[in-house]
């Protein structure tokens, strides 16, 4: 398992509390998403041992569907 922290920022890099994000992954599952109330979200990424991947991409999208950002772990 990997702990994931997502930071929601504006164009100036300032955290934006009250935002919504949807976390998706190309392998495994993201669970336990928590809004920390300060512009960040915490979650846990679980990757099956037999996934055959040495890297997994996690994408954060807004409810409107635009991609907010992504990371490869």
C-alpha positions, 0 to 999 in steps of 0.5 A: 500500500502507498499513502497518496496526498493530493494538493489542490492549488490555483494557478499561483500554487496556493492551496484551494480548500473546498475543492472536489477531486476524483482519484482513479488509477490504471492498476489497483484501487484507491480507497479511503479518500479523505478531504483534509479541509486545507486543500489536500486529500489523503488516500491509500493506493493498493496495488496487487502483487500480481499486477505485473507493473512496476509503475502505476499512474494515479490521476486526480480529476475534477467532477467536471471531468477535466484532469487536475493532475497525475503522478506515477508511483 
